[in-house]
Amino acid sequence: AAVHYHFGSKDELLRAVFARRLKMLNEERLARLTALETGGGPVTVETVLTAFIEPSLRLRRAGVQGERFTRLLGRAQIDASEALRDFLRDQYAPVLERFQQTLGRTLPQLQPGELRWRLYFALGVLSFTYAGARLPQMPFAARLVGDEERLLRQLIQFLAVGLCAPPLEEGAEETA
């Protein structure tokens, strides 16, 4: 009853929780990207990915609340209602647009549509990773993958290779 009184519905409560946390998370991501672009150092696929991924992993390490939020976020991106997924897409859209622009300059061989597909796949990997336990367990092994720093390095290396792969077809126009 309290949820309905204060928020109107469970979906509105979830939107409020996501909006509050995602605002801070996305502001940090954009600040890191701006610092990267204006810092005079190399702007590489790996440094751009780090600017996007590291804030969420840092939040995930920030205690039980951060861990629960990132797990909830990952699950919401995978199997939430269409309305909640649309809400999350709207929260991410401006941030992803900035990251896509930067990656587009870093990977000029990729058409914008192909880059959007690759970013979509990257978000899927991150959602799957966040939806799991604090340190993901491999489905085919009975041991932990490693610590959060190792997880960050694994994610960056894996996603960078996918983003840097040659275009599917030279000059083919992709839509996404």
Disulfide bonds with the S-S distance in Angstrom:
none
